């Protein structure tokens, strides 16, 4: 099995180092803080061979050049944002595959937060690194795309196997839970999830990663196709309009 080392970066980002013990390869998932990634890798006795960027924002690609200079790591990133990805060596689009040792990694197009956002899915390990496309009990703001684009991207992630472990890039879950309860207050799975999140944060524990199965039950942004939620949001039969309504409410929450 691959080893995934998670650690806090910046104010509320998470950093991820993915290590394949068989090949010895180590991947940096995004680069919020290049020096922190290098020190974490050194502490573990790992050498970063590659960087997988999900999108161009500086808290995801800002450490690329520092790591590349120190290790010679190859930078992979979204083709739709290649001109914005520092040090990019290989541009990736949905449907492409790359390798982590002997494992095949599938690239998913998940635009909306940014126009070229991608995710990295490793089916053999039941894991996906989704950047800011999907959060525990939330999703990224629709900065560059539109609601139809973002709903399509979330629908693509909804289609991953339920057991898929989702590594998202920020510790936003407690705030997301408080909002989610305002739009889906009768959801028992959500209420239980929110209570667990409060307990974890009180202890200083992380709420990332999550799973597709859990988010399908409780994350209102993934439930815009639920008839009851559509009716509650005033857009019966229209998942895109329901998603847009939920997103607009969250933006002003």
C-alpha positions as semicolon CSV with decimal commas, in nm:
position;residue;x (nm);y (nm);z (nm)
1;X;0,000;0,000;0,000
2;X;0,106;0,358;-0,057
3;X;0,191;0,572;0,244
4;X;0,026;0,911;0,277
5;X;0,178;1,166;0,511
6;X;-0,053;1,457;0,593
7;X;0,057;1,775;0,769
8;X;-0,076;2,130;0,822
9;X;0,053;2,415;0,606
10;X;-0,004;2,790;0,605
11;X;-0,323;2,888;0,792
12;X;-0,563;2,608;0,704
13;X;-0,409;2,409;0,417
14;X;-0,305;2,048;0,439
15;X;0,007;1,919;0,272
16;X;0,030;1,562;0,145
17;X;0,331;1,349;0,061
18;X;0,250;1,021;-0,112
19;X;0,516;0,750;-0,095
20;X;0,527;0,423;-0,286
21;X;0,745;0,186;-0,083
22;X;0,795;-0,053;-0,374
23;X;0,947;0,201;-0,614
24;X;1,064;0,452;-0,353
25;X;0,882;0,733;-0,537
26;X;0,750;1,026;-0,335
27;X;0,493;1,274;-0,468
28;X;0,407;1,618;-0,335
29;X;0,038;1,687;-0,375
30;X;0,026;2,063;-0,439
31;X;0,284;2,285;-0,271
32;X;0,143;2,541;-0,026
33;X;0,482;2,577;0,144
34;X;0,789;2,442;-0,032
35;X;1,017;2,454;0,271
36;X;0,765;2,268;0,488
37;X;0,732;1,993;0,226
38;X;1,108;1,957;0,202
39;X;1,154;1,939;0,578
40;X;0,873;1,685;0,618
41;X;1,018;1,468;0,341
42;X;1,366;1,487;0,494
43;X;1,230;1,391;0,834
44;X;1,071;1,082;0,680
45;X;1,378;0,993;0,475
46;X;1,189;1,047;0,149
47;X;1,299;1,240;-0,162
48;X;1,031;1,424;-0,359
49;X;1,040;1,298;-0,718
50;X;0,732;1,472;-0,855
51;X;0,473;1,739;-0,782
52;X;0,107;1,689;-0,873
53;X;-0,071;2,024;-0,888
54;X;-0,450;2,035;-0,886
55;X;-0,479;2,402;-0,986
56;X;-0,281;2,722;-1,014
57;X;-0,367;2,911;-0,693
58;X;-0,054;3,013;-0,499
59;X;-0,152;2,808;-0,192
60;X;-0,138;2,503;-0,421
61;X;0,149;2,575;-0,659
62;X;0,349;2,842;-0,477
63;X;0,619;2,604;-0,357
64;X;0,683;2,431;-0,690
65;X;1,005;2,608;-0,782
66;X;1,154;2,577;-0,434
67;X;1,099;2,200;-0,434
68;X;1,205;2,158;-0,797
69;X;1,527;2,350;-0,732
70;X;1,607;2,135;-0,428
71;X;1,516;1,793;-0,568
72;X;1,477;1,814;-0,945
73;X;1,116;1,700;-0,905
74;X;0,904;1,680;-1,219
75;X;0,598;1,905;-1,209
76;X;0,262;1,776;-1,333
77;X;-0,034;2,010;-1,356
78;X;-0,357;2,094;-1,536
79;X;-0,328;2,158;-1,909
80;X;-0,595;2,425;-1,886
81;X;-0,376;2,629;-1,651
82;X;-0,029;2,529;-1,772
83;X;0,081;2,889;-1,822
84;X;0,005;2,959;-1,454
85;X;0,176;2,652;-1,303
86;X;0,534;2,737;-1,199
87;X;0,790;2,496;-1,343
88;X;0,539;2,269;-1,515
89;X;0,690;1,979;-1,709
90;X;0,384;1,777;-1,808
91;X;0,032;1,912;-1,865
92;X;-0,258;1,679;-1,782
93;X;-0,623;1,665;-1,882
94;X;-0,916;1,448;-1,785
95;X;-0,878;1,097;-1,920
96;X;-0,500;1,103;-1,900
97;X;-0,315;0,856;-1,681
98;X;0,020;0,874;-1,506
99;X;0,207;0,628;-1,287
100;X;0,293;0,603;-0,920
101;X;0,527;0,309;-0,922
102;X;0,319;0,030;-1,075
103;X;-0,010;0,201;-0,989
104;X;-0,212;0,382;-1,254
105;X;-0,333;0,729;-1,159
106;X;-0,640;0,863;-1,340
107;X;-0,677;1,234;-1,410
108;X;-1,025;1,383;-1,364
109;X;-1,134;1,720;-1,502
110;X;-1,313;1,902;-1,218
111;X;-1,334;2,270;-1,328
112;X;-1,540;2,534;-1,156
113;X;-1,325;2,661;-0,870
114;X;-1,074;2,735;-1,146
115;X;-1,122;2,663;-1,514
116;X;-0,854;2,394;-1,538
117;X;-0,882;2,225;-1,197
118;X;-0,799;1,853;-1,201
119;X;-0,805;1,570;-0,946
120;X;-0,584;1,263;-0,912
121;X;-0,758;0,929;-0,854
122;X;-0,565;0,615;-0,761
123;X;-0,824;0,335;-0,792
124;X;-0,593;0,061;-0,669
125;X;-0,547;0,249;-0,342
126;X;-0,905;0,383;-0,315
127;X;-0,777;0,739;-0,287
128;X;-0,832;1,070;-0,464
129;X;-0,663;1,406;-0,420
130;X;-0,920;1,669;-0,509
131;X;-0,761;2,004;-0,421
132;X;-1,034;2,265;-0,375
133;X;-1,301;2,098;-0,590
134;X;-1,459;1,910;-0,299
135;X;-1,429;1,958;0,075
136;X;-1,560;1,763;0,370
137;X;-1,919;1,890;0,389
138;X;-1,845;2,157;0,129
139;X;-1,697;2,245;-0,206
140;X;-1,474;2,518;-0,345
141;X;-1,606;2,861;-0,432
142;X;-1,695;2,896;-0,797
143;X;-1,432;3,158;-0,881
144;X;-1,371;3,103;-1,252
145;X;-1,642;2,867;-1,371
146;X;-2,020;2,866;-1,332
147;X;-2,269;2,654;-1,135
148;X;-2,336;2,418;-1,426
149;X;-1,963;2,351;-1,465
150;X;-1,913;2,299;-1,091
151;X;-2,212;2,068;-1,058
152;X;-2,079;1,859;-1,348
153;X;-1,744;1,834;-1,171
154;X;-1,902;1,735;-0,841
155;X;-2,115;1,479;-1,024
156;X;-1,796;1,329;-1,165
157;X;-1,658;1,296;-0,810
158;X;-1,993;1,158;-0,690
159;X;-1,941;0,875;-0,936
160;X;-1,622;0,751;-0,771
161;X;-1,655;0,429;-0,570
162;X;-1,815;0,505;-0,230
163;X;-1,512;0,370;-0,043
164;X;-1,280;0,624;-0,210
165;X;-1,088;0,824;0,051
166;X;-1,095;1,193;-0,038
167;X;-0,798;1,411;0,050
168;X;-0,908;1,774;0,024
169;X;-0,679;2,067;0,074
170;X;-0,825;2,268;0,364
171;X;-0,957;2,230;0,719
172;X;-1,294;2,394;0,658
173;X;-1,521;2,119;0,786
174;X;-1,654;2,276;1,105
175;X;-1,765;2,593;0,928
176;X;-1,904;2,385;0,643
177;X;-2,105;2,176;0,891
178;X;-2,259;2,481;1,053
179;X;-2,374;2,604;0,716
180;X;-2,492;2,262;0,594
181;X;-2,727;2,231;0,892
182;X;-2,904;2,550;0,784
183;X;-3,004;2,407;0,445
184;X;-3,051;2,039;0,538
185;X;-3,155;2,044;0,906
186;X;-3,347;1,715;0,901
187;X;-3,054;1,510;0,772
188;X;-2,964;1,268;1,053
189;X;-2,635;1,166;0,890
190;X;-2,536;1,531;0,866
191;X;-2,628;1,600;1,229
192;X;-2,415;1,307;1,346
193;X;-2,127;1,412;1,122
194;X;-2,142;1,772;1,249
195;X;-2,135;1,654;1,610
196;X;-1,833;1,435;1,541
197;X;-1,656;1,726;1,369
198;X;-1,714;1,951;1,671
199;X;-1,566;1,687;1,900
200;X;-1,264;1,637;1,675
201;X;-1,192;2,008;1,650
202;X;-1,232;2,051;2,024
203;X;-0,954;1,793;2,063
204;X;-0,747;1,960;1,792
205;X;-0,790;1,662;1,558
206;X;-0,816;1,685;1,179
207;X;-1,140;1,619;0,990
208;X;-0,963;1,535;0,661
209;X;-0,964;1,290;0,488
210;X;-1,325;1,193;0,429
211;X;-1,493;0,940;0,199
212;X;-1,728;0,964;-0,096
213;X;-1,983;0,750;0,092
214;X;-1,992;0,988;0,384
215;X;-2,015;1,299;0,169
216;X;-2,297;1,152;-0,040
217;X;-2,503;1,118;0,278
218;X;-2,433;1,456;0,434
219;X;-2,269;1,710;0,200
220;X;-2,545;1,939;0,065
221;X;-2,334;2,035;-0,237
222;X;-2,334;1,671;-0,349
223;X;-2,707;1,638;-0,273
224;X;-2,838;1,899;-0,516
225;X;-3,005;1,612;-0,703
226;X;-3,203;1,513;-0,392
227;X;-3,572;1,589;-0,445
228;X;-3,640;1,703;-0,091
229;X;-3,342;1,937;-0,090
230;X;-3,439;2,073;-0,432
231;X;-3,786;2,154;-0,302
232;X;-3,646;2,314;0,014
233;X;-3,420;2,535;-0,199
234;X;-3,710;2,633;-0,427
235;X;-3,583;2,459;-0,741
236;X;-3,771;2,131;-0,771
237;X;-3,634;1,910;-1,047
238;X;-3,330;2,128;-1,115
239;X;-3,000;2,014;-0,961
240;X;-2,794;2,296;-1,117
241;X;-3,023;2,569;-0,983
242;X;-3,033;2,392;-0,647
243;X;-2,654;2,374;-0,636
244;X;-2,632;2,743;-0,734
245;X;-2,875;2,836;-0,456
246;X;-2,679;2,641;-0,194
247;X;-2,350;2,788;-0,315
248;X;-2,489;3,143;-0,307
249;X;-2,615;3,094;0,046
250;X;-2,279;2,958;0,158
251;X;-2,096;3,250;-0,004
252;X;-2,290;3,493;0,214
253;X;-2,309;3,273;0,526
